[in-house]
Amino acid sequence: MDLSDLERNNTGRCRLSSPVPAVCRKEPCVLGVDEAGRGPVLGPMVYAICYCPLSRLADLEALKVADSKTLSESERDRLFAKMKEDRDFVGWALDVLSPNLISTSMLGRVKYNLNSLSHDTAAGLVQYALDRSVKVTQVFVDTVGLPEKYQERLQQRFPGIEVTVKAKADALYPVVSAASICAKVARDQAVRSWQFVEKLQDVDADYGSGYPNDPKTKAWLKKHVEPIFGFPQFVRFSWRTAQSILEEEAEGVTWEDSLAEDQEGLRRITSYFLSEGPRPRLPHRYFQERGLESATTL
């Protein structure tokens, strides 16, 4: 899987896709939606779709795809390679959302919570398939939040398509299982080849599962928190686990609009960029180059 676009810039999002099989533009198709990496405090979240003609659904089932969480990494890689071999009737697309995008969305002035981000990403991928002329007639989605509300929302957006949203859909519908495998393979590769924009030295790659309750993940977070600038962008700093570690390990900051009683004992953030003692303020280069000085008497 070519994730070079993400490796060049992993601060936003990137989309990858297979070529659309010709048969998928001619025959009615079924499409599955699933994600990988929704819960971890580290790394991206990946949404995926997989689709095939209804007439070839039995061939997809024959691959013995299953919920990616029940498969080993080698099994997932093998099944994804098999889907790529069957590109004459199987297509897929991915949306990779960086930790930075997730956190800035959730902590912006206008809150964009993870459920809404997930719903919009899934709907965007379905629309992407339609825009590429895939004849989608059925969509199956692994739910985020209440399945009834999610299904109603998708059905309103795609009125000509039969939409089914279920909990554990990745274990119930093979086309969702296939999407689950695509998403998990992409996330694993993205995490494995993550390029730290901070150019950190001696980064420890042993961070455990990446989930907030994993002691090894918590230890990694404490080791790699910078007291002034916080975490590298590999971390979802909007997660409560990350925020708690920042409160414990990082320096406090005094904001101009903070209440006076909240400021005791805290240093201004500008103090970290100034040397000790008074610094004379030099005139602008324009005046220095022309030997101009301020006139104190006339």
RAKA-V879401 format. One record per helix or strand of 2 or more residues. SS is the DSSP state (~ for helix, > for strand). FROM is the first residue (numbers start at 0). TO is the last residue. If there is no record, write none. Layout:
SS_FROM_TO / SS_FROM_TO
//
This chain:
~_3_7 / >_12_16 / ~_21_24 / >_28_35 / >_44_52 / ~_53_61 / ~_67_69 / ~_72_84 / >_89_96 / ~_98_106 / ~_113_130 / >_135_141 / ~_146_156 / >_161_165 / ~_168_171 / ~_173_191 / ~_214_222 / ~_239_248 / ~_259_261 / ~_268_272 / ~_284_288
//
